[in-house]
């Protein structure tokens, strides 16, 4: 009897101690979020998680709950504002971007779109094959599969020929290559320099699994860059069309704007390698032979002091007078971004969302439904692309500008990941993107399936977790 009472007493004491510790940690987390000026939505999401699953949510918060952390040690990107590369063009977003440290637009660039994974595959192989001096690649996913084997072989060949080949791969996105040491060793033995951004097996505080490098930057001979949404994997690029090949977008850029991408790569490379890339970035008066495209490059992520891309996106939405057409694989916008779109629709702007009928992330599909229904309820057009996975990212504003890059229309891309995008202001590129979007609309279902009362409640509940998706 005495032993039973003692056991009950110990269990009760343990429970109270557990409750006290959890309570104190909840208070600490709340104070930390308030100190960091987290949004009310983010605060509510974390607190609900801590209440329902404290033993999971509390350690998770300390591991992934902060952004713009000084402890992750990546220095801020400092971009050159040399006037030799700048044109007189200004956009409504320009002042906001400049005040956030983003250089003005540059003129006399040339942009070419690739909306087909086979064409993109061929241009990547061609640029690698033709490189004489350097190949710098930063990407989220780099798999070793039937599509990328020729890329591996070419990179090894180029490194052995004396070309400076550098690979910067994300530790989570490229986890297959990270865990398979055989292929990385072969690359390194050939002279390829390879680093993983915040590797999976790094021990905290050096590992921040929530802060991923989602940028796609492929630079050849410091004169040509490929960027957009395409990773290096058979699901994004391939020598032939397959049923699993995603619908995506890659663009080739020549001209002074290319140097902005080089600056971003230099900053990322210094972080992963500990060495400053021995590259002289010289801004010169643009060559008229490059083209006539006006481009403003905007990085985003914890290595910038503010949220320049998000703020520019807000300005562009509020300035739009005729249309805002959005192509994105994932749609879980920040509440202020969502409100801006709804206000734009009420102002008479044609708001279109083109997104896959089913994406490659089930959870993201569950969370997005509430936002998409709200758009439809406010007479915006939600188009569900029906011919496979749509992974492209682009936003068209009137006939004035288009945003292209690696950025999804969700909180993770806009507030957590390291991203890069470009505003293009030239009529030709805007028209090309418009025609491509119209082709997507032809292969899209016009609206969502109706939902019952309980499904709507479930979808709205999932909205609470949108900031963490």
C-alpha positions as CSV (number, residue, x, y, z in Angstrom):
1,X,0.0,0.0,0.0
2,X,2.8,2.4,1.0
3,X,4.7,1.6,-2.2
4,X,1.6,2.2,-4.3
5,X,1.1,5.6,-2.7
6,X,4.7,6.5,-3.2
7,X,4.5,5.6,-6.9
8,X,1.3,7.7,-7.3
9,X,3.1,10.6,-5.5
10,X,6.2,10.4,-7.8
11,X,3.9,10.2,-10.9
12,X,2.0,13.3,-9.7
13,X,5.1,15.2,-8.9
14,X,6.6,14.3,-12.3
15,X,3.4,15.5,-14.0
16,X,3.4,18.8,-12.1
17,X,7.1,19.4,-12.9
18,X,6.5,18.5,-16.5
19,X,3.5,21.0,-16.6
20,X,5.7,23.7,-15.0
21,X,8.6,23.2,-17.4
22,X,6.2,23.2,-20.4
23,X,4.5,26.3,-19.1
24,X,7.8,28.2,-18.6
25,X,9.0,27.1,-22.1
26,X,5.7,28.3,-23.6
27,X,6.2,31.7,-21.9
28,X,9.7,31.9,-23.1
29,X,8.7,31.0,-26.7
30,X,5.9,33.6,-26.6
31,X,8.3,36.3,-25.3
32,X,10.9,35.3,-28.0
33,X,8.3,35.6,-30.8
34,X,7.1,39.0,-29.4
35,X,10.7,40.2,-29.2
36,X,11.2,39.1,-32.8
37,X,8.0,40.8,-33.9
38,X,6.5,37.7,-35.4
39,X,3.1,38.0,-37.1
40,X,0.0,37.2,-35.1
41,X,-0.7,34.3,-37.5
42,X,2.7,32.8,-36.9
43,X,2.4,33.3,-33.1
44,X,-1.0,31.5,-33.0
45,X,0.3,28.6,-35.2
46,X,3.2,28.0,-32.9
47,X,1.2,28.3,-29.7
48,X,-1.4,25.9,-30.9
49,X,1.3,23.5,-31.9
50,X,2.9,23.8,-28.4
51,X,-0.4,23.3,-26.6
52,X,-1.4,20.2,-28.6
53,X,2.0,18.6,-29.1
54,X,4.4,20.3,-26.7
55,X,7.0,17.5,-26.7
56,X,7.4,18.0,-30.5
57,X,6.6,21.7,-31.0
58,X,8.9,23.1,-28.3
59,X,12.2,21.5,-29.5
60,X,11.0,22.1,-33.1
61,X,10.7,25.9,-32.4
62,X,14.2,26.1,-31.1
63,X,15.5,24.2,-34.1
64,X,13.5,25.8,-36.9
65,X,11.4,28.6,-35.4
66,X,13.6,31.6,-36.1
67,X,14.5,33.5,-39.3
68,X,17.1,36.2,-39.9
69,X,19.2,34.6,-37.2
70,X,22.7,35.9,-36.6
71,X,23.8,32.6,-35.3
72,X,23.7,30.9,-38.7
73,X,26.7,33.1,-39.5
74,X,26.0,33.8,-43.2
75,X,26.9,37.4,-43.8
76,X,24.5,39.7,-45.5
77,X,24.7,40.1,-49.3
78,X,26.2,43.4,-50.3
79,X,25.4,44.2,-53.9
80,X,27.4,46.7,-56.0
81,X,25.6,49.8,-57.1
82,X,28.2,50.9,-59.6
83,X,26.5,53.5,-61.9
84,X,28.2,52.0,-65.0
85,X,25.6,49.2,-65.1
86,X,22.5,51.2,-64.3
87,X,20.0,52.6,-66.7
88,X,17.5,55.4,-66.1
89,X,14.5,53.1,-65.9
90,X,12.5,53.2,-62.6
91,X,9.5,51.1,-61.6
92,X,7.0,51.6,-58.7
93,X,9.0,49.0,-56.8
94,X,12.3,50.6,-57.4
95,X,12.4,53.0,-54.4
96,X,11.4,50.2,-52.0
97,X,14.1,47.9,-53.4
98,X,16.8,50.6,-53.3
99,X,16.0,51.4,-49.7
100,X,16.4,47.7,-48.9
101,X,19.9,47.6,-50.5
102,X,18.9,46.2,-53.9
103,X,20.5,47.9,-56.9
104,X,18.5,49.5,-59.6
105,X,17.5,47.8,-62.9
106,X,20.1,47.4,-65.6
107,X,19.5,47.9,-69.3
108,X,20.7,46.1,-72.5
109,X,20.2,42.6,-71.2
110,X,19.0,39.6,-73.1
111,X,16.5,37.1,-71.7
112,X,15.3,33.9,-73.3
113,X,12.6,31.7,-71.8
114,X,12.7,27.9,-71.8
115,X,9.3,26.4,-70.8
116,X,10.1,22.9,-71.8
117,X,12.2,20.5,-69.8
118,X,13.8,18.9,-72.8
119,X,14.9,22.3,-74.3
120,X,16.2,23.4,-70.9
121,X,18.1,20.1,-70.6
122,X,19.8,20.7,-74.0
123,X,20.7,24.3,-73.2
124,X,22.3,23.3,-69.9
125,X,24.4,20.7,-71.6
126,X,25.4,23.1,-74.3
127,X,26.5,25.8,-71.8
128,X,28.5,23.3,-69.8
129,X,30.2,21.9,-73.0
130,X,31.0,25.4,-74.3
131,X,32.4,26.7,-71.0
132,X,36.1,27.6,-71.2
133,X,36.8,29.3,-67.9
134,X,34.3,28.6,-65.2
135,X,31.1,26.8,-64.3
136,X,29.3,27.9,-61.1
137,X,26.2,26.0,-60.1
138,X,23.9,26.7,-57.1
139,X,20.8,24.6,-56.9
140,X,18.3,23.1,-54.5
141,X,18.1,19.6,-56.0
142,X,20.9,17.8,-57.8
143,X,20.2,14.1,-58.2
144,X,22.2,11.4,-59.8
145,X,19.8,9.8,-62.3
146,X,19.5,8.9,-66.0
147,X,18.9,12.6,-66.9
148,X,21.8,14.0,-64.9
149,X,24.5,11.3,-65.6
150,X,25.6,13.2,-68.8
151,X,25.8,16.4,-66.7
152,X,28.0,14.7,-64.2
153,X,30.3,13.3,-66.9
154,X,30.5,16.8,-68.5
155,X,31.4,18.5,-65.3
156,X,34.1,15.9,-64.6
157,X,35.4,16.3,-68.1
158,X,35.5,20.1,-67.8
159,X,37.2,20.0,-64.4
160,X,39.9,17.8,-65.8
161,X,40.4,20.2,-68.7
162,X,41.1,23.0,-66.2
163,X,37.8,24.7,-66.1
164,X,36.9,26.1,-62.6
165,X,33.9,24.0,-61.6
166,X,32.1,24.8,-58.4
167,X,28.9,23.2,-57.1
168,X,26.8,24.6,-54.2
169,X,24.0,22.2,-53.4
170,X,21.4,22.4,-50.7
171,X,21.8,19.8,-48.0
172,X,18.1,18.9,-47.8
173,X,17.1,19.2,-51.4
174,X,20.2,17.3,-52.6
175,X,20.1,14.8,-49.7
176,X,20.4,11.7,-52.0
177,X,23.8,13.0,-53.4
178,X,24.8,14.1,-49.9
179,X,24.3,10.7,-48.4
180,X,25.8,8.9,-51.5
181,X,29.5,9.7,-50.9
182,X,30.6,7.7,-54.0
183,X,29.4,10.2,-56.6
184,X,30.6,13.2,-54.6
185,X,34.1,11.6,-54.2
186,X,34.3,11.0,-58.0
187,X,33.4,14.7,-58.6
188,X,36.0,15.9,-56.1
189,X,38.8,13.6,-57.4
190,X,38.3,15.2,-60.9
191,X,38.8,18.6,-59.4
192,X,35.2,19.7,-58.9
193,X,34.7,21.8,-55.8
194,X,31.5,20.8,-54.1
195,X,29.9,22.0,-50.9
196,X,26.5,21.4,-49.3
197,X,24.5,24.3,-47.8
198,X,23.7,23.6,-44.2
199,X,24.2,19.8,-44.4
200,X,21.7,17.5,-42.8
201,X,24.2,15.9,-40.4
202,X,25.6,19.2,-39.2
203,X,25.3,19.5,-35.4
204,X,23.3,22.5,-34.0
205,X,23.9,25.4,-33.7
206,X,25.5,25.1,-37.2
207,X,22.5,23.3,-38.7
208,X,19.3,25.2,-39.5
209,X,17.1,22.7,-41.3
210,X,14.4,25.3,-41.8
211,X,16.6,27.7,-43.7
212,X,17.2,26.2,-47.1
213,X,19.0,27.5,-50.2
214,X,16.3,27.3,-52.8
215,X,18.2,29.5,-55.4
216,X,18.9,28.2,-58.9
217,X,21.9,29.9,-60.3
218,X,23.9,28.4,-63.2
219,X,26.7,30.7,-64.3
220,X,29.0,29.9,-67.3
221,X,32.3,31.8,-68.0
222,X,30.9,34.8,-65.9
223,X,29.0,35.9,-69.0
224,X,25.8,33.8,-69.1
225,X,23.4,32.7,-66.3
226,X,20.5,30.3,-66.3
227,X,17.9,30.7,-63.5
228,X,14.3,30.1,-62.7
229,X,12.6,27.1,-61.1
230,X,14.3,24.1,-62.7
231,X,16.5,21.8,-60.5
232,X,18.9,19.3,-61.8
233,X,16.9,16.1,-61.8
234,X,14.9,13.9,-64.2
235,X,11.7,15.4,-62.8
236,X,12.6,18.9,-64.1
237,X,14.9,18.4,-67.1
238,X,15.3,15.4,-69.3
239,X,16.6,14.3,-72.7
240,X,13.1,13.1,-73.6
241,X,9.6,13.9,-72.6
242,X,8.2,11.6,-69.9
243,X,4.9,11.6,-67.9
244,X,6.8,12.6,-64.8
245,X,8.5,15.6,-66.3
246,X,7.2,18.7,-64.6
247,X,6.0,21.8,-66.3
248,X,8.6,24.4,-65.3
249,X,10.4,27.5,-66.5
250,X,14.1,28.4,-66.9
251,X,15.5,31.6,-68.4
252,X,18.9,32.4,-69.9
253,X,20.3,35.9,-69.2
254,X,23.2,37.8,-70.7
255,X,24.2,41.3,-69.9
256,X,25.0,43.4,-66.8
257,X,22.2,41.8,-64.7
258,X,24.2,38.6,-64.9
259,X,26.7,40.1,-62.5
260,X,24.0,40.4,-59.8
261,X,23.6,36.6,-59.9
262,X,27.4,36.3,-59.7
263,X,27.4,38.5,-56.6
264,X,24.8,36.3,-54.9
265,X,26.8,33.1,-55.8
266,X,30.0,34.7,-54.4
267,X,28.2,35.4,-51.1
268,X,26.8,31.9,-50.9
269,X,30.1,30.3,-51.8
270,X,32.0,32.2,-49.1
271,X,29.5,31.0,-46.6
272,X,29.8,27.3,-47.4
273,X,33.5,27.2,-48.2
274,X,34.9,29.8,-45.8
275,X,36.8,31.4,-48.8
276,X,36.0,34.4,-50.9
277,X,35.7,33.4,-54.5
278,X,38.6,34.8,-56.5
279,X,36.4,36.5,-59.0
280,X,36.7,40.1,-60.1
281,X,33.2,41.4,-60.7
282,X,33.5,44.4,-62.9
283,X,30.5,46.4,-63.9
284,X,30.9,48.1,-67.3
285,X,28.8,50.1,-69.6
286,X,26.4,47.5,-71.1
287,X,27.1,46.1,-74.5
288,X,24.2,47.1,-76.9
289,X,24.6,43.8,-78.7
290,X,23.4,41.8,-75.7
291,X,19.8,43.0,-76.1
292,X,17.3,45.5,-74.9
293,X,15.8,43.9,-71.8
294,X,15.6,45.8,-68.6
295,X,16.1,43.6,-65.5
296,X,16.3,44.1,-61.8
297,X,17.6,41.2,-59.8
298,X,16.3,40.7,-56.2
299,X,17.7,38.1,-53.8
300,X,15.6,37.2,-50.8
301,X,16.3,35.3,-47.5
302,X,18.0,35.5,-44.1
303,X,21.1,37.0,-45.7
304,X,19.3,40.3,-46.4
305,X,18.5,42.8,-43.7
306,X,14.9,43.2,-44.7
307,X,12.2,41.5,-46.9
308,X,12.9,43.4,-50.1
309,X,11.2,40.9,-52.5
310,X,8.0,40.7,-50.3
311,X,7.8,44.4,-50.1
312,X,8.3,44.9,-53.8
313,X,5.6,42.2,-54.5
314,X,3.2,44.2,-52.3
315,X,3.9,47.4,-54.1
316,X,3.5,45.7,-57.5
317,X,0.1,44.3,-56.5
318,X,-1.2,47.7,-55.2
319,X,0.1,49.5,-58.3
320,X,-1.5,47.0,-60.8
321,X,-4.3,48.5,-62.7
322,X,-5.4,45.8,-65.2
323,X,-4.1,42.3,-64.3
324,X,-2.1,40.2,-61.9
325,X,-1.5,36.7,-63.3
326,X,0.2,34.3,-60.9
327,X,1.8,30.9,-61.8
328,X,3.0,29.0,-58.7
329,X,3.1,25.3,-57.6
330,X,2.2,26.2,-54.0
331,X,-0.2,28.9,-52.8
332,X,-0.2,29.7,-49.1
333,X,0.3,33.4,-49.0
334,X,1.0,35.7,-46.1
335,X,-2.3,37.3,-44.8
336,X,-1.2,40.8,-46.0
337,X,-0.4,39.4,-49.4
338,X,-3.7,37.7,-49.6
339,X,-5.5,40.8,-48.6
340,X,-3.7,42.8,-51.2
341,X,-4.9,40.4,-53.9
342,X,-8.5,40.6,-52.7
343,X,-8.3,44.4,-52.7
344,X,-6.8,44.4,-56.2
345,X,-9.8,42.3,-57.4
346,X,-12.2,44.7,-55.8
347,X,-10.4,47.5,-57.7
348,X,-11.3,45.8,-60.9
349,X,-7.9,44.1,-61.5
350,X,-8.0,40.7,-63.3
351,X,-6.5,38.4,-60.7
352,X,-5.7,34.9,-62.0
353,X,-4.0,32.1,-60.2
354,X,-2.6,29.2,-62.3
355,X,-1.6,26.3,-60.1
356,X,-1.4,22.5,-60.4
357,X,-4.6,20.5,-59.9
358,X,-2.4,18.3,-57.6
359,X,1.1,19.3,-56.5
360,X,3.9,17.0,-55.3
361,X,3.2,18.0,-51.7
362,X,0.0,16.6,-50.2
363,X,0.2,18.9,-47.1
364,X,0.6,22.0,-49.2
365,X,-2.5,21.0,-51.2
366,X,-4.5,20.7,-48.1
367,X,-3.5,24.0,-46.7
368,X,-3.9,26.0,-50.0
369,X,-7.6,25.1,-50.5
370,X,-8.9,27.7,-48.1
371,X,-7.0,30.5,-49.8
372,X,-8.0,29.4,-53.3
373,X,-11.7,29.2,-52.3
374,X,-11.5,32.7,-50.9
375,X,-10.1,34.0,-54.2
376,X,-13.0,32.3,-56.1
377,X,-15.5,33.7,-53.6
378,X,-14.2,37.1,-54.5
379,X,-14.6,36.5,-58.3
380,X,-10.9,35.9,-58.9
381,X,-10.0,33.2,-61.4
382,X,-8.4,30.0,-60.1
383,X,-7.2,27.7,-62.9
384,X,-6.0,24.2,-62.0
385,X,-3.4,22.9,-64.5
386,X,-4.4,19.4,-65.4
387,X,-1.4,18.1,-67.4
388,X,0.9,17.1,-64.7
389,X,2.9,18.9,-62.0
390,X,3.3,22.6,-62.7
391,X,6.5,23.8,-60.9
392,X,7.0,27.1,-62.6
393,X,7.0,30.5,-60.8
394,X,6.0,33.7,-62.4
395,X,3.9,36.8,-61.7
396,X,2.7,39.1,-64.5
397,X,1.7,42.7,-63.6
398,X,-0.3,44.6,-66.3
399,X,1.9,45.1,-69.4
400,X,4.6,46.7,-67.1
401,X,6.6,43.9,-65.5
402,X,7.0,40.2,-64.8
403,X,8.6,38.5,-61.9
404,X,10.6,35.3,-62.7
405,X,12.7,33.1,-60.4
406,X,12.8,30.5,-57.7
407,X,10.2,32.0,-55.5
408,X,6.9,30.3,-54.7
409,X,3.8,32.3,-53.7
410,X,4.0,31.1,-50.1
411,X,5.4,32.2,-46.7
412,X,8.3,29.7,-46.8
413,X,9.7,31.1,-50.0
414,X,9.1,34.7,-49.1
415,X,10.2,34.7,-45.5
416,X,12.4,31.6,-44.8
417,X,14.3,30.3,-47.9
418,X,17.2,31.8,-49.6
419,X,15.7,32.7,-53.0
420,X,16.5,34.9,-56.1
421,X,14.1,36.4,-58.6
422,X,14.2,39.1,-61.3
423,X,11.7,41.8,-62.3
424,X,11.8,42.1,-66.1
425,X,10.3,45.3,-67.6
426,X,10.6,44.8,-71.4
427,X,7.6,44.4,-73.7
428,X,9.0,41.3,-75.5
429,X,9.6,39.2,-72.3
430,X,6.2,40.3,-70.9
431,X,4.5,39.2,-74.1
432,X,6.4,35.9,-74.2
433,X,5.3,35.2,-70.6
434,X,1.7,36.2,-71.4
435,X,1.5,33.7,-74.3
436,X,3.0,30.9,-72.1
437,X,0.4,31.6,-69.4
438,X,-2.4,31.6,-71.9
439,X,-1.2,28.1,-73.1
440,X,-1.3,26.9,-69.4
441,X,-4.9,28.2,-69.1
442,X,-6.0,26.2,-72.1
443,X,-4.8,23.0,-70.2
444,X,-6.4,24.0,-66.9
445,X,-9.7,23.3,-65.2
446,X,-11.7,26.5,-64.7
447,X,-12.6,26.2,-61.0
448,X,-12.3,24.1,-57.9
449,X,-14.8,21.3,-56.9
450,X,-17.4,22.5,-54.4
451,X,-16.8,21.7,-50.8
452,X,-19.3,20.8,-48.1
453,X,-19.6,22.5,-44.7
454,X,-17.3,20.1,-42.8
455,X,-14.6,20.1,-45.6
456,X,-14.6,23.9,-45.5
457,X,-14.1,23.9,-41.8
458,X,-11.2,21.5,-42.1
459,X,-9.6,23.5,-44.8
460,X,-9.9,26.7,-42.8
461,X,-8.5,25.0,-39.8
462,X,-5.4,23.9,-41.8
463,X,-4.8,27.6,-42.6
464,X,-3.5,28.0,-39.1
465,X,-0.4,26.0,-40.1
466,X,0.2,27.8,-43.3
467,X,3.3,29.8,-42.0
468,X,5.0,26.5,-41.2
469,X,4.4,24.7,-44.5
